[in-house]
Amino acid sequence: MSGNQANLKLQPEPAAGTAPAILSVDDVVKRFETPDGPVVAVDHMSLDVRQGEFVSVIGPSGCGKSTLFNLIGGLLSPTEGRISIAGEEVRGPHPSIGMVFQEESTFPWRSVEENVAFSLEVQGVGKAERLERARHFIAMVGLRGFERRYPTELSGGMRQRVAMARTLAFEPKLLLMDEPFAALDEQTRLLLGDKVLQIQQELNQTVVLITHNITEAVQLSDRILIMTYRPGRTKRFVEIKLPRPRTSEIVGSDAFGHYVAEIWNDLREEASKGMHDQETMAERRRR
Amino acid sequence: MATTGVVTGAAPGWRPDAVTLVRAAIIAAVLILWQLLAISGLLYQDVVPPLQAIAVALIRLLGSGDFYANLWASLYETAVALVVGGGAALFVGIVLGGSRFLGRAFEPYLYYLGPTPKIIFFPIMIMWFGVGPGSKMAMGALSCFFPVALSVAVGMRAIPPILIRVGQSFRASQAQMVTKVYLPAMREPVVNGFRLGFGIALIGVLLAETKLSNQGLGFLVIQNYQRFDMPAMYALIIVIFALSMLANAGISRLTAPRSRRGGAH
């Protein structure tokens, strides 16, 4: 089994384009010490992302996707290996990396514009300037007119766009997102996908998206990394050669369906392992 | 002003509801009972003076400069106590609430010392800070430290972890985390802690004043008691009660979250 896995790991990444890697994850391992002994969440993973590239990391629940997210974002440090952004090693939250979280993360005591201006405020940008810059990004995510509203007055999808605008205002070289639309319904998710595509195009933004949603990954990505279930390893990279600029209309195309089927084929095996594992654990807990 | 939030009463055509009527009835009943007791002479009239005697004493009290000097002395001592004790408690609460290890190591002591009557430390405070206002402030600060610290520690733990991760991801400094994330996120527990702390600081200060002092409301109460001027003593008690209610109401106004306070900014 381990030989097979190693083989998969050694498969060369598809190299499309010649731009140098802006994000480099180099043979990273993350082990957690638990009362039941060490658990390997991320096992020797490597990933290079080029400037302007959109890479999704997809895998079943519990495969270590979120650990990888926190490692790249600098909220966790790797047990082994190295992560670097634009040539600098990531040792904690880095000014070149902006994170968008899965959970509800807007500050409820701040209005939309104050939320979006948060990162600028932390950097010490003056009030007039930071609010003006915040308004630019609020317009970009399509929330013009809601600047003075508070998060409780907005829908879940709108709040997630506020969170995204807040991170974009940080002007990161890498936009790192962890299932930002997981809590939203499918239609909202597709429409927000369009928004993301448009923004990515406009800013030539490099994006790493962590997701478990195959449609979302194919709709948005240039390249998809499929992870194995526990320990989280690289199973395979899939290059998505759908034309750009894209919109959600592409969801109906044959090529799209083909990619979804291909990825599901790979994910199925991992997802069933995960499901089996969780059922066993639930069974054990029940006894 | 927009009224998205709390009902503030007194709208045109407002009529008292059942709760308000019962509350008023309770006050009326107490006053009537008191007056009956005073007139009946079952207890000595000196001990239970009739309402009109208390009213006269109240007017005389509110008209005397002596009262205001003592009032300011007590309020000043309480304010200093709240700033010093509450400030220290805010710091300690954030540290203990923010660290699982420190919280587990130190918090039990806060729980043990919290309910201990602080007046037993008064002799020590006199030795450290003298017989003047210093020892009263120290008593108030010591008293209010515990409820505020515990309330802040609990509030820290109730902050959604995601908001802390957001702050960290944007590289907020420790000081920025406190002012821009922790404090706004736990505004309610902090304000409630200080509200509780104010009352307890006031108790600490007045109690200390009754023991050993030459100024303050607590001193006035004891002075009147020693002169056996019961109407004046009751008048003072009424004034202290009213002051506490006023201060409490003032602090509660702060708890209304900003987003619901209404009105554009």
Interface residues (C-beta under 8 A of the other chain):
Chain A: G73 G74 L75 P93 P95 G98 M99 F101 E103 E104 S105 F107 P108 W109 R110 S111 F118 S119 E121 V122 R148 Y150 T152 F170
Chain B: P160 I162 L163 R165 V166 G167 Q168 S169 F170 R171 A172 S173 Q176 K180 V181 P184 A185 R187 P257 R258 S259 A264 H265
